[in-house]
């Protein structure tokens, strides 16, 4: 059995929080954040906030948003 398969088998024995932490750390090790990505997210958030405050975007209530995200993720 390869080292990766052994580690995966061991990781699957961890609780949900430990596995989530491990996944995030592994993903972060593959691709470091790019400051241009952060700037893009900031611009997106600011644009959404502006549209919400100005009334241009009515938005959706929390439960509707959660239901939509859950459906999109197949949950």
N, CA, C and O atoms as a Tripos MOL2 file, in Angstrom:
@<TRIPOS>MOLECULE
protein
  300   299    75     0     0
PROTEIN
NO_CHARGES

@<TRIPOS>ATOM
      1 N           0.8520   -1.1790    0.0000 N.3       1 UNK1
      2 CA          0.0000    0.0000    0.0000 C.3       1 UNK1
      3 C           0.8920    1.2350    0.0000 C.2       1 UNK1
      4 O           1.8690    1.3000    0.7460 O.2       1 UNK1
      5 N           0.5610    2.2020   -0.8280 N.am      2 UNK2
      6 CA          1.3700    3.4160   -0.9270 C.3       2 UNK2
      7 C           1.2250    4.2730    0.3300 C.2       2 UNK2
      8 O           0.2640    4.1360    1.0880 O.2       2 UNK2
      9 N           2.1820    5.1400    0.5280 N.am      3 UNK3
     10 CA          2.1420    6.0460    1.6740 C.3       3 UNK3
     11 C           0.8810    6.9000    1.6460 C.2       3 UNK3
     12 O           0.2410    7.0980    2.6790 O.2       3 UNK3
     13 N           0.5190    7.4100    0.4630 N.am      4 UNK4
     14 CA         -0.6750    8.2460    0.3490 C.3       4 UNK4
     15 C          -1.9220    7.4730    0.7490 C.2       4 UNK4
     16 O          -2.7890    8.0080    1.4400 O.2       4 UNK4
     17 N          -2.0170    6.2330    0.3270 N.am      5 UNK5
     18 CA         -3.1860    5.4070    0.6820 C.3       5 UNK5
     19 C          -3.2210    5.1250    2.1850 C.2       5 UNK5
     20 O          -4.2910    5.1220    2.7940 O.2       5 UNK5
     21 N          -2.0520    4.8880    2.7780 N.am      6 UNK6
     22 CA         -1.9980    4.6620    4.2220 C.3       6 UNK6
     23 C          -2.4390    5.9120    4.9760 C.2       6 UNK6
     24 O          -3.2150    5.8340    5.9290 O.2       6 UNK6
     25 N          -1.9350    7.0640    4.5400 N.am      7 UNK7
     26 CA         -2.3050    8.3190    5.1920 C.3       7 UNK7
     27 C          -3.7950    8.5960    5.0330 C.2       7 UNK7
     28 O          -4.4470    9.0680    5.9650 O.2       7 UNK7
     29 N          -4.3260    8.3040    3.8590 N.am      8 UNK8
     30 CA         -5.7530    8.5080    3.6230 C.3       8 UNK8
     31 C          -6.5760    7.6220    4.5440 C.2       8 UNK8
     32 O          -7.5530    8.0790    5.1370 O.2       8 UNK8
     33 N          -6.1910    6.3710    4.6670 N.am      9 UNK9
     34 CA         -6.9080    5.4500    5.5530 C.3       9 UNK9
     35 C          -6.8800    5.9550    6.9950 C.2       9 UNK9
     36 O          -7.8880    5.8930    7.6980 O.2       9 UNK9
     37 N          -5.7310    6.4520    7.4290 N.am     10 UNK10
     38 CA         -5.6230    7.0000    8.7810 C.3      10 UNK10
     39 C          -6.4550    8.2740    8.9230 C.2      10 UNK10
     40 O          -7.1250    8.4680    9.9370 O.2      10 UNK10
     41 N          -6.4140    9.1380    7.9130 N.am     11 UNK11
     42 CA         -7.1530   10.4020    7.9640 C.3      11 UNK11
     43 C          -8.6550   10.1540    8.0550 C.2      11 UNK11
     44 O          -9.3700   10.9130    8.7080 O.2      11 UNK11
     45 N          -9.1310    9.1100    7.4120 N.am     12 UNK12
     46 CA        -10.5590    8.8100    7.4440 C.3      12 UNK12
     47 C         -11.0240    8.3750    8.8290 C.2      12 UNK12
     48 O         -12.2270    8.3240    9.0870 O.2      12 UNK12
     49 N         -10.1010    8.0660    9.7110 N.am     13 UNK13
     50 CA        -10.4550    7.7090   11.0840 C.3      13 UNK13
     51 C         -10.6050    8.9380   11.9810 C.2      13 UNK13
     52 O         -11.1000    8.8260   13.1030 O.2      13 UNK13
     53 N         -10.1880   10.1000   11.5020 N.am     14 UNK14
     54 CA        -10.2860   11.3400   12.2770 C.3      14 UNK14
     55 C         -11.7330   11.8050   12.3420 C.2      14 UNK14
     56 O         -12.5570   11.4200   11.5120 O.2      14 UNK14
     57 N         -12.0360   12.6370   13.3370 N.am     15 UNK15
     58 CA        -13.3910   13.1970   13.3940 C.3      15 UNK15
     59 C         -13.5320   14.2780   12.3240 C.2      15 UNK15
     60 O         -12.5480   14.6850   11.7050 O.2      15 UNK15
     61 N         -14.7520   14.7310   12.1160 N.am     16 UNK16
     62 CA        -15.0380   15.6800   11.0310 C.3      16 UNK16
     63 C         -14.1930   16.9450   11.1060 C.2      16 UNK16
     64 O         -13.6670   17.4010   10.0900 O.2      16 UNK16
     65 N         -14.0600   17.5130   12.2930 N.am     17 UNK17
     66 CA        -13.3020   18.7580   12.4440 C.3      17 UNK17
     67 C         -11.8280   18.5480   12.1080 C.2      17 UNK17
     68 O         -11.2180   19.3850   11.4420 O.2      17 UNK17
     69 N         -11.2560   17.4400   12.5650 N.am     18 UNK18
     70 CA         -9.8460   17.1540   12.2730 C.3      18 UNK18
     71 C          -9.6350   16.9250   10.7850 C.2      18 UNK18
     72 O          -8.6500   17.3940   10.2150 O.2      18 UNK18
     73 N         -10.5640   16.1990   10.1480 N.am     19 UNK19
     74 CA        -10.4440   15.9660    8.7000 C.3      19 UNK19
     75 C         -10.5720   17.2830    7.9330 C.2      19 UNK19
     76 O          -9.8360   17.5160    6.9750 O.2      19 UNK19
     77 N         -11.5020   18.1450    8.3500 N.am     20 UNK20
     78 CA        -11.6670   19.4290    7.6640 C.3      20 UNK20
     79 C         -10.4060   20.2750    7.7820 C.2      20 UNK20
     80 O          -9.9820   20.9090    6.8160 O.2      20 UNK20
     81 N          -9.8110   20.2820    8.9700 N.am     21 UNK21
     82 CA         -8.5650   21.0300    9.1660 C.3      21 UNK21
     83 C          -7.4720   20.4770    8.2650 C.2      21 UNK21
     84 O          -6.7260   21.2310    7.6400 O.2      21 UNK21
     85 N          -7.3860   19.1580    8.2060 N.am     22 UNK22
     86 CA         -6.3690   18.5170    7.3720 C.3      22 UNK22
     87 C          -6.5650   18.8620    5.8990 C.2      22 UNK22
     88 O          -5.6040   19.1740    5.1950 O.2      22 UNK22
     89 N          -7.7980   18.8070    5.4410 N.am     23 UNK23
     90 CA         -8.0970   19.1320    4.0420 C.3      23 UNK23
     91 C          -7.6860   20.5590    3.7210 C.2      23 UNK23
     92 O          -7.0500   20.8110    2.6980 O.2      23 UNK23
     93 N          -8.0490   21.4950    4.5970 N.am     24 UNK24
     94 CA         -7.7050   22.8970    4.3460 C.3      24 UNK24
     95 C          -6.1950   23.0990    4.2900 C.2      24 UNK24
     96 O          -5.6950   23.8430    3.4470 O.2      24 UNK24
     97 N          -5.4740   22.4390    5.1880 N.am     25 UNK25
     98 CA         -4.0190   22.5700    5.1890 C.3      25 UNK25
     99 C          -3.3990   21.9630    3.9300 C.2      25 UNK25
    100 O          -2.4630   22.5250    3.3620 O.2      25 UNK25
    101 N          -3.9230   20.8140    3.4970 N.am     26 UNK26
    102 CA         -3.4010   20.1890    2.2820 C.3      26 UNK26
    103 C          -3.6950   21.0580    1.0570 C.2      26 UNK26
    104 O          -2.8310   21.2440    0.2000 O.2      26 UNK26
    105 N          -4.9160   21.5880    0.9810 N.am     27 UNK27
    106 CA         -5.2620   22.4440   -0.1640 C.3      27 UNK27
    107 C          -4.4020   23.7000   -0.1790 C.2      27 UNK27
    108 O          -3.9460   24.1370   -1.2350 O.2      27 UNK27
    109 N          -4.1850   24.2750    0.9970 N.am     28 UNK28
    110 CA         -3.3580   25.4760    1.0780 C.3      28 UNK28
    111 C          -1.9350   25.1880    0.6390 C.2      28 UNK28
    112 O          -1.2800   26.0530    0.0580 O.2      28 UNK28
    113 N          -1.4450   23.9830    0.9100 N.am     29 UNK29
    114 CA         -0.0700   23.6460    0.5320 C.3      29 UNK29
    115 C           0.0840   23.4980   -0.9790 C.2      29 UNK29
    116 O           1.1940   23.6050   -1.5000 O.2      29 UNK29
    117 N          -1.0150   23.2540   -1.6840 N.am     30 UNK30
    118 CA         -0.9430   23.0820   -3.1330 C.3      30 UNK30
    119 C          -0.9280   24.4030   -3.8840 C.2      30 UNK30
    120 O          -0.3260   24.5140   -4.9520 O.2      30 UNK30
    121 N          -1.5860   25.3910   -3.3240 N.am     31 UNK31
    122 CA         -1.7060   26.6580   -4.0340 C.3      31 UNK31
    123 C          -1.7960   27.7950   -3.0280 C.2      31 UNK31
    124 O          -2.7950   27.9490   -2.3260 O.2      31 UNK31
    125 N          -0.7560   28.5690   -2.9730 N.am     32 UNK32
    126 CA         -0.7510   29.7180   -2.0780 C.3      32 UNK32
    127 C          -1.6840   30.7960   -2.6290 C.2      32 UNK32
    128 O          -1.7690   30.9770   -3.8440 O.2      32 UNK32
    129 N          -2.3860   31.5140   -1.7430 N.am     33 UNK33
    130 CA         -3.2720   32.5820   -2.2030 C.3      33 UNK33
    131 C          -2.4950   33.6480   -2.9670 C.2      33 UNK33
    132 O          -1.3620   33.9820   -2.6200 O.2      33 UNK33
    133 N          -3.1110   34.1580   -3.9840 N.am     34 UNK34
    134 CA         -2.5360   35.2200   -4.8050 C.3      34 UNK34
    135 C          -3.2050   36.5280   -4.3820 C.2      34 UNK34
    136 O          -4.4310   36.5930   -4.2850 O.2      34 UNK34
    137 N          -2.4150   37.5620   -4.1330 N.am     35 UNK35
    138 CA         -2.9830   38.8310   -3.6800 C.3      35 UNK35
    139 C          -3.9920   39.3830   -4.6820 C.2      35 UNK35
    140 O          -4.9010   40.1240   -4.3070 O.2      35 UNK35
    141 N          -3.8340   39.0220   -5.9630 N.am     36 UNK36
    142 CA         -4.8190   39.4800   -6.9630 C.3      36 UNK36
    143 C          -6.1610   38.8120   -6.7180 C.2      36 UNK36
    144 O          -7.2020   39.4180   -6.9680 O.2      36 UNK36
    145 N          -6.1580   37.5650   -6.2310 N.am     37 UNK37
    146 CA         -7.4040   36.8930   -5.8970 C.3      37 UNK37
    147 C          -8.1020   37.6210   -4.7560 C.2      37 UNK37
    148 O          -9.3140   37.8340   -4.7920 O.2      37 UNK37
    149 N          -7.3260   38.0010   -3.7390 N.am     38 UNK38
    150 CA         -7.8980   38.7100   -2.5960 C.3      38 UNK38
    151 C          -8.4900   40.0420   -3.0410 C.2      38 UNK38
    152 O          -9.5730   40.4150   -2.5910 O.2      38 UNK38
    153 N          -7.8030   40.7540   -3.9050 N.am     39 UNK39
    154 CA         -8.3140   42.0330   -4.3980 C.3      39 UNK39
    155 C          -9.6160   41.8250   -5.1700 C.2      39 UNK39
    156 O         -10.5350   42.6380   -5.0800 O.2      39 UNK39
    157 N          -9.6850   40.7470   -5.9180 N.am     40 UNK40
    158 CA        -10.9050   40.4440   -6.6680 C.3      40 UNK40
    159 C         -12.0780   40.1620   -5.7500 C.2      40 UNK40
    160 O         -13.1940   40.6160   -6.0020 O.2      40 UNK40
    161 N         -11.8240   39.4030   -4.6700 N.am     41 UNK41
    162 CA        -12.8900   39.1200   -3.7070 C.3      41 UNK41
    163 C         -13.3460   40.3850   -3.0030 C.2      41 UNK41
    164 O         -14.5420   40.5800   -2.7870 O.2      41 UNK41
    165 N         -12.4060   41.2410   -2.6460 N.am     42 UNK42
    166 CA        -12.7600   42.5070   -1.9980 C.3      42 UNK42
    167 C         -13.6420   43.3380   -2.9220 C.2      42 UNK42
    168 O         -14.6500   43.8940   -2.4860 O.2      42 UNK42
    169 N         -13.2660   43.4230   -4.1970 N.am     43 UNK43
    170 CA        -14.0700   44.1820   -5.1610 C.3      43 UNK43
    171 C         -15.4690   43.5830   -5.2960 C.2      43 UNK43
    172 O         -16.4540   44.3170   -5.3680 O.2      43 UNK43
    173 N         -15.5580   42.2560   -5.3320 N.am     44 UNK44
    174 CA        -16.8580   41.5790   -5.4420 C.3      44 UNK44
    175 C         -17.7350   41.8780   -4.2290 C.2      44 UNK44
    176 O         -18.9140   42.2010   -4.3740 O.2      44 UNK44
    177 N         -17.1600   41.7680   -3.0400 N.am     45 UNK45
    178 CA        -17.9140   42.0220   -1.8070 C.3      45 UNK45
    179 C         -18.3700   43.4760   -1.7490 C.2      45 UNK45
    180 O         -19.5140   43.7580   -1.3960 O.2      45 UNK45
    181 N         -17.4770   44.3940   -2.0960 N.am     46 UNK46
    182 CA        -17.8480   45.8060   -2.0820 C.3      46 UNK46
    183 C         -18.9640   46.0920   -3.0800 C.2      46 UNK46
    184 O         -19.8790   46.8620   -2.7890 O.2      46 UNK46
    185 N         -18.8880   45.4730   -4.2580 N.am     47 UNK47
    186 CA        -19.9340   45.6640   -5.2680 C.3      47 UNK47
    187 C         -21.2730   45.1280   -4.7950 C.2      47 UNK47
    188 O         -22.3060   45.7710   -4.9840 O.2      47 UNK47
    189 N         -21.2590   43.9480   -4.1790 N.am     48 UNK48
    190 CA        -22.5110   43.3700   -3.6600 C.3      48 UNK48
    191 C         -23.0850   44.2410   -2.5490 C.2      48 UNK48
    192 O         -24.2920   44.4740   -2.4940 O.2      48 UNK48
    193 N         -22.2120   44.7220   -1.6620 N.am     49 UNK49
    194 CA        -22.6750   45.5780   -0.5610 C.3      49 UNK49
    195 C         -23.2910   46.8560   -1.1190 C.2      49 UNK49
    196 O         -24.3420   47.2950   -0.6510 O.2      49 UNK49
    197 N         -22.6470   47.4470   -2.1090 N.am     50 UNK50
    198 CA        -23.1690   48.6790   -2.7190 C.3      50 UNK50
    199 C         -24.5520   48.4290   -3.3330 C.2      50 UNK50
    200 O         -25.4710   49.2250   -3.1400 O.2      50 UNK50
    201 N         -24.6970   47.3210   -4.0710 N.am     51 UNK51
    202 CA        -25.9960   47.0120   -4.6950 C.3      51 UNK51
    203 C         -27.0690   46.7510   -3.6470 C.2      51 UNK51
    204 O         -28.2280   47.1150   -3.8440 O.2      51 UNK51
    205 N         -26.6960   46.1230   -2.5360 N.am     52 UNK52
    206 CA        -27.6700   45.8630   -1.4700 C.3      52 UNK52
    207 C         -28.0860   47.1580   -0.7800 C.2      52 UNK52
    208 O         -29.2710   47.3850   -0.5380 O.2      52 UNK52
    209 N         -27.1160   48.0000   -0.4650 N.am     53 UNK53
    210 CA        -27.4130   49.2600    0.2320 C.3      53 UNK53
    211 C         -28.2200   50.1990   -0.6440 C.2      53 UNK53
    212 O         -29.1110   50.8940   -0.1550 O.2      53 UNK53
    213 N         -27.9160   50.2250   -1.9390 N.am     54 UNK54
    214 CA        -28.6200   51.1370   -2.8480 C.3      54 UNK54
    215 C         -30.0120   50.6340   -3.2170 C.2      54 UNK54
    216 O         -30.8090   51.3730   -3.7930 O.2      54 UNK54
    217 N         -30.3020   49.3800   -2.8870 N.am     55 UNK55
    218 CA        -31.5980   48.8030   -3.2390 C.3      55 UNK55
    219 C         -31.6250   48.1990   -4.6280 C.2      55 UNK55
    220 O         -32.6540   47.6780   -5.0580 O.2      55 UNK55
    221 N         -30.5120   48.2630   -5.3310 N.am     56 UNK56
    222 CA        -30.4240   47.6990   -6.6770 C.3      56 UNK56
    223 C         -30.6160   46.1840   -6.6500 C.2      56 UNK56
    224 O         -31.1540   45.6020   -7.5920 O.2      56 UNK56
    225 N         -30.1710   45.5510   -5.5610 N.am     57 UNK57
    226 CA        -30.3100   44.1040   -5.4010 C.3      57 UNK57
    227 C         -31.1180   43.8410   -4.1370 C.2      57 UNK57
    228 O         -30.7390   44.2590   -3.0430 O.2      57 UNK57
    229 N         -32.2400   43.1410   -4.3070 N.am     58 UNK58
    230 CA        -33.0950   42.8660   -3.1560 C.3      58 UNK58
    231 C         -32.5080   41.7870   -2.2590 C.2      58 UNK58
    232 O         -32.8100   41.7390   -1.0660 O.2      58 UNK58
    233 N         -31.6690   40.9190   -2.8250 N.am     59 UNK59
    234 CA        -31.0900   39.8320   -2.0480 C.3      59 UNK59
    235 C         -32.1250   38.7610   -1.7460 C.2      59 UNK59
    236 O         -33.2550   38.8160   -2.2300 O.2      59 UNK59
    237 N         -31.7290   37.7950   -0.9470 N.am     60 UNK60
    238 CA        -32.6300   36.7160   -0.5280 C.3      60 UNK60
    239 C         -32.4490   36.5060    0.9690 C.2      60 UNK60
    240 O         -31.4060   36.8430    1.5290 O.2      60 UNK60
    241 N         -33.4720   35.9450    1.6170 N.am     61 UNK61
    242 CA        -33.3530   35.6990    3.0480 C.3      61 UNK61
    243 C         -32.4080   34.5220    3.2970 C.2      61 UNK61
    244 O         -32.1110   33.7460    2.3890 O.2      61 UNK61
    245 N         -31.9520   34.4050    4.5150 N.am     62 UNK62
    246 CA        -30.9460   33.4240    4.8930 C.3      62 UNK62
    247 C         -31.3710   32.0040    4.5500 C.2      62 UNK62
    248 O         -30.6040   31.2560    3.9430 O.2      62 UNK62
    249 N         -32.5940   31.6230    4.9350 N.am     63 UNK63
    250 CA        -33.0390   30.2470    4.6980 C.3      63 UNK63
    251 C         -33.0700   29.9120    3.2090 C.2      63 UNK63
    252 O         -32.7170   28.8010    2.8150 O.2      63 UNK63
    253 N         -33.4880   30.8600    2.3900 N.am     64 UNK64
    254 CA        -33.5080   30.6380    0.9450 C.3      64 UNK64
    255 C         -32.0920   30.4460    0.4200 C.2      64 UNK64
    256 O         -31.8430   29.5740   -0.4130 O.2      64 UNK64
    257 N         -31.1650   31.2660    0.9140 N.am     65 UNK65
    258 CA        -29.7620   31.1570    0.4860 C.3      65 UNK65
    259 C         -29.1760   29.8000    0.8810 C.2      65 UNK65
    260 O         -28.5000   29.1590    0.0780 O.2      65 UNK65
    261 N         -29.4330   29.3670    2.1070 N.am     66 UNK66
    262 CA        -28.9120   28.0790    2.5750 C.3      66 UNK66
    263 C         -29.4990   26.9360    1.7550 C.2      66 UNK66
    264 O         -28.7790   26.0150    1.3690 O.2      66 UNK66
    265 N         -30.8020   26.9900    1.4860 N.am     67 UNK67
    266 CA        -31.4350   25.9470    0.6680 C.3      67 UNK67
    267 C         -30.8160   25.8870   -0.7230 C.2      67 UNK67
    268 O         -30.5510   24.8050   -1.2460 O.2      67 UNK67
    269 N         -30.5870   27.0540   -1.3180 N.am     68 UNK68
    270 CA        -30.0060   27.1170   -2.6610 C.3      68 UNK68
    271 C         -28.5870   26.5450   -2.6730 C.2      68 UNK68
    272 O         -28.2310   25.7730   -3.5630 O.2      68 UNK68
    273 N         -27.7930   26.9240   -1.6950 N.am     69 UNK69
    274 CA        -26.4130   26.4260   -1.6070 C.3      69 UNK69
    275 C         -26.4160   24.9140   -1.3800 C.2      69 UNK69
    276 O         -25.6400   24.1860   -1.9990 O.2      69 UNK69
    277 N         -27.2780   24.4560   -0.5020 N.am     70 UNK70
    278 CA        -27.3720   23.0060   -0.2340 C.3      70 UNK70
    279 C         -27.7190   22.2340   -1.4880 C.2      70 UNK70
    280 O         -27.1380   21.1830   -1.7590 O.2      70 UNK70
    281 N         -28.6720   22.7550   -2.2600 N.am     71 UNK71
    282 CA        -29.0540   22.0980   -3.5260 C.3      71 UNK71
    283 C         -27.8770   22.0840   -4.4790 C.2      71 UNK71
    284 O         -27.5910   21.0590   -5.0970 O.2      71 UNK71
    285 N         -27.1850   23.2210   -4.6070 N.am     72 UNK72
    286 CA        -26.0370   23.3140   -5.5080 C.3      72 UNK72
    287 C         -24.9340   22.3210   -5.1340 C.2      72 UNK72
    288 O         -24.2390   21.7950   -6.0040 O.2      72 UNK72
    289 N         -24.7840   22.0740   -3.8410 N.am     73 UNK73
    290 CA        -23.7540   21.1580   -3.3680 C.3      73 UNK73
    291 C         -24.2390   19.7100   -3.2930 C.2      73 UNK73
    292 O         -23.4760   18.8060   -2.9510 O.2      73 UNK73
    293 N         -25.5070   19.5040   -3.6140 N.am     74 UNK74
    294 CA        -26.0570   18.1590   -3.5860 C.3      74 UNK74
    295 C         -26.2710   17.6210   -2.1890 C.2      74 UNK74
    296 O         -26.2020   16.4130   -1.9630 O.2      74 UNK74
    297 N         -26.5290   18.5140   -1.2500 N.am     75 UNK75
    298 CA        -26.7160   18.0850    0.1490 C.3      75 UNK75
    299 C         -28.1810   17.8840    0.4720 C.2      75 UNK75
    300 O         -28.5210   17.5250    1.5990 O.2      75 UNK75
@<TRIPOS>BOND
     1     1     2 1
     2     2     3 1
     3     3     4 2
     4     3     5 am
     5     5     6 1
     6     6     7 1
     7     7     8 2
     8     7     9 am
     9     9    10 1
    10    10    11 1
    11    11    12 2
    12    11    13 am
    13    13    14 1
    14    14    15 1
    15    15    16 2
    16    15    17 am
    17    17    18 1
    18    18    19 1
    19    19    20 2
    20    19    21 am
    21    21    22 1
    22    22    23 1
    23    23    24 2
    24    23    25 am
    25    25    26 1
    26    26    27 1
    27    27    28 2
    28    27    29 am
    29    29    30 1
    30    30    31 1
    31    31    32 2
    32    31    33 am
    33    33    34 1
    34    34    35 1
    35    35    36 2
    36    35    37 am
    37    37    38 1
    38    38    39 1
    39    39    40 2
    40    39    41 am
    41    41    42 1
    42    42    43 1
    43    43    44 2
    44    43    45 am
    45    45    46 1
    46    46    47 1
    47    47    48 2
    48    47    49 am
    49    49    50 1
    50    50    51 1
    51    51    52 2
    52    51    53 am
    53    53    54 1
    54    54    55 1
    55    55    56 2
    56    55    57 am
    57    57    58 1
    58    58    59 1
    59    59    60 2
    60    59    61 am
    61    61    62 1
    62    62    63 1
    63    63    64 2
    64    63    65 am
    65    65    66 1
    66    66    67 1
    67    67    68 2
    68    67    69 am
    69    69    70 1
    70    70    71 1
    71    71    72 2
    72    71    73 am
    73    73    74 1
    74    74    75 1
    75    75    76 2
    76    75    77 am
    77    77    78 1
    78    78    79 1
    79    79    80 2
    80    79    81 am
    81    81    82 1
    82    82    83 1
    83    83    84 2
    84    83    85 am
    85    85    86 1
    86    86    87 1
    87    87    88 2
    88    87    89 am
    89    89    90 1
    90    90    91 1
    91    91    92 2
    92    91    93 am
    93    93    94 1
    94    94    95 1
    95    95    96 2
    96    95    97 am
    97    97    98 1
    98    98    99 1
    99    99   100 2
   100    99   101 am
   101   101   102 1
   102   102   103 1
   103   103   104 2
   104   103   105 am
   105   105   106 1
   106   106   107 1
   107   107   108 2
   108   107   109 am
   109   109   110 1
   110   110   111 1
   111   111   112 2
   112   111   113 am
   113   113   114 1
   114   114   115 1
   115   115   116 2
   116   115   117 am
   117   117   118 1
   118   118   119 1
   119   119   120 2
   120   119   121 am
   121   121   122 1
   122   122   123 1
   123   123   124 2
   124   123   125 am
   125   125   126 1
   126   126   127 1
   127   127   128 2
   128   127   129 am
   129   129   130 1
   130   130   131 1
   131   131   132 2
   132   131   133 am
   133   133   134 1
   134   134   135 1
   135   135   136 2
   136   135   137 am
   137   137   138 1
   138   138   139 1
   139   139   140 2
   140   139   141 am
   141   141   142 1
   142   142   143 1
   143   143   144 2
   144   143   145 am
   145   145   146 1
   146   146   147 1
   147   147   148 2
   148   147   149 am
   149   149   150 1
   150   150   151 1
   151   151   152 2
   152   151   153 am
   153   153   154 1
   154   154   155 1
   155   155   156 2
   156   155   157 am
   157   157   158 1
   158   158   159 1
   159   159   160 2
   160   159   161 am
   161   161   162 1
   162   162   163 1
   163   163   164 2
   164   163   165 am
   165   165   166 1
   166   166   167 1
   167   167   168 2
   168   167   169 am
   169   169   170 1
   170   170   171 1
   171   171   172 2
   172   171   173 am
   173   173   174 1
   174   174   175 1
   175   175   176 2
   176   175   177 am
   177   177   178 1
   178   178   179 1
   179   179   180 2
   180   179   181 am
   181   181   182 1
   182   182   183 1
   183   183   184 2
   184   183   185 am
   185   185   186 1
   186   186   187 1
   187   187   188 2
   188   187   189 am
   189   189   190 1
   190   190   191 1
   191   191   192 2
   192   191   193 am
   193   193   194 1
   194   194   195 1
   195   195   196 2
   196   195   197 am
   197   197   198 1
   198   198   199 1
   199   199   200 2
   200   199   201 am
   201   201   202 1
   202   202   203 1
   203   203   204 2
   204   203   205 am
   205   205   206 1
   206   206   207 1
   207   207   208 2
   208   207   209 am
   209   209   210 1
   210   210   211 1
   211   211   212 2
   212   211   213 am
   213   213   214 1
   214   214   215 1
   215   215   216 2
   216   215   217 am
   217   217   218 1
   218   218   219 1
   219   219   220 2
   220   219   221 am
   221   221   222 1
   222   222   223 1
   223   223   224 2
   224   223   225 am
   225   225   226 1
   226   226   227 1
   227   227   228 2
   228   227   229 am
   229   229   230 1
   230   230   231 1
   231   231   232 2
   232   231   233 am
   233   233   234 1
   234   234   235 1
   235   235   236 2
   236   235   237 am
   237   237   238 1
   238   238   239 1
   239   239   240 2
   240   239   241 am
   241   241   242 1
   242   242   243 1
   243   243   244 2
   244   243   245 am
   245   245   246 1
   246   246   247 1
   247   247   248 2
   248   247   249 am
   249   249   250 1
   250   250   251 1
   251   251   252 2
   252   251   253 am
   253   253   254 1
   254   254   255 1
   255   255   256 2
   256   255   257 am
   257   257   258 1
   258   258   259 1
   259   259   260 2
   260   259   261 am
   261   261   262 1
   262   262   263 1
   263   263   264 2
   264   263   265 am
   265   265   266 1
   266   266   267 1
   267   267   268 2
   268   267   269 am
   269   269   270 1
   270   270   271 1
   271   271   272 2
   272   271   273 am
   273   273   274 1
   274   274   275 1
   275   275   276 2
   276   275   277 am
   277   277   278 1
   278   278   279 1
   279   279   280 2
   280   279   281 am
   281   281   282 1
   282   282   283 1
   283   283   284 2
   284   283   285 am
   285   285   286 1
   286   286   287 1
   287   287   288 2
   288   287   289 am
   289   289   290 1
   290   290   291 1
   291   291   292 2
   292   291   293 am
   293   293   294 1
   294   294   295 1
   295   295   296 2
   296   295   297 am
   297   297   298 1
   298   298   299 1
   299   299   300 2
@<TRIPOS>SUBSTRUCTURE
     1 UNK1         2 RESIDUE 1 A UNK
     2 UNK2         6 RESIDUE 1 A UNK
     3 UNK3        10 RESIDUE 1 A UNK
     4 UNK4        14 RESIDUE 1 A UNK
     5 UNK5        18 RESIDUE 1 A UNK
     6 UNK6        22 RESIDUE 1 A UNK
     7 UNK7        26 RESIDUE 1 A UNK
     8 UNK8        30 RESIDUE 1 A UNK
     9 UNK9        34 RESIDUE 1 A UNK
    10 UNK10       38 RESIDUE 1 A UNK
    11 UNK11       42 RESIDUE 1 A UNK
    12 UNK12       46 RESIDUE 1 A UNK
    13 UNK13       50 RESIDUE 1 A UNK
    14 UNK14       54 RESIDUE 1 A UNK
    15 UNK15       58 RESIDUE 1 A UNK
    16 UNK16       62 RESIDUE 1 A UNK
    17 UNK17       66 RESIDUE 1 A UNK
    18 UNK18       70 RESIDUE 1 A UNK
    19 UNK19       74 RESIDUE 1 A UNK
    20 UNK20       78 RESIDUE 1 A UNK
    21 UNK21       82 RESIDUE 1 A UNK
    22 UNK22       86 RESIDUE 1 A UNK
    23 UNK23       90 RESIDUE 1 A UNK
    24 UNK24       94 RESIDUE 1 A UNK
    25 UNK25       98 RESIDUE 1 A UNK
    26 UNK26      102 RESIDUE 1 A UNK
    27 UNK27      106 RESIDUE 1 A UNK
    28 UNK28      110 RESIDUE 1 A UNK
    29 UNK29      114 RESIDUE 1 A UNK
    30 UNK30      118 RESIDUE 1 A UNK
    31 UNK31      122 RESIDUE 1 A UNK
    32 UNK32      126 RESIDUE 1 A UNK
    33 UNK33      130 RESIDUE 1 A UNK
    34 UNK34      134 RESIDUE 1 A UNK
    35 UNK35      138 RESIDUE 1 A UNK
    36 UNK36      142 RESIDUE 1 A UNK
    37 UNK37      146 RESIDUE 1 A UNK
    38 UNK38      150 RESIDUE 1 A UNK
    39 UNK39      154 RESIDUE 1 A UNK
    40 UNK40      158 RESIDUE 1 A UNK
    41 UNK41      162 RESIDUE 1 A UNK
    42 UNK42      166 RESIDUE 1 A UNK
    43 UNK43      170 RESIDUE 1 A UNK
    44 UNK44      174 RESIDUE 1 A UNK
    45 UNK45      178 RESIDUE 1 A UNK
    46 UNK46      182 RESIDUE 1 A UNK
    47 UNK47      186 RESIDUE 1 A UNK
    48 UNK48      190 RESIDUE 1 A UNK
    49 UNK49      194 RESIDUE 1 A UNK
    50 UNK50      198 RESIDUE 1 A UNK
    51 UNK51      202 RESIDUE 1 A UNK
    52 UNK52      206 RESIDUE 1 A UNK
    53 UNK53      210 RESIDUE 1 A UNK
    54 UNK54      214 RESIDUE 1 A UNK
    55 UNK55      218 RESIDUE 1 A UNK
    56 UNK56      222 RESIDUE 1 A UNK
    57 UNK57      226 RESIDUE 1 A UNK
    58 UNK58      230 RESIDUE 1 A UNK
    59 UNK59      234 RESIDUE 1 A UNK
    60 UNK60      238 RESIDUE 1 A UNK
    61 UNK61      242 RESIDUE 1 A UNK
    62 UNK62      246 RESIDUE 1 A UNK
    63 UNK63      250 RESIDUE 1 A UNK
    64 UNK64      254 RESIDUE 1 A UNK
    65 UNK65      258 RESIDUE 1 A UNK
    66 UNK66      262 RESIDUE 1 A UNK
    67 UNK67      266 RESIDUE 1 A UNK
    68 UNK68      270 RESIDUE 1 A UNK
    69 UNK69      274 RESIDUE 1 A UNK
    70 UNK70      278 RESIDUE 1 A UNK
    71 UNK71      282 RESIDUE 1 A UNK
    72 UNK72      286 RESIDUE 1 A UNK
    73 UNK73      290 RESIDUE 1 A UNK
    74 UNK74      294 RESIDUE 1 A UNK
    75 UNK75      298 RESIDUE 1 A UNK
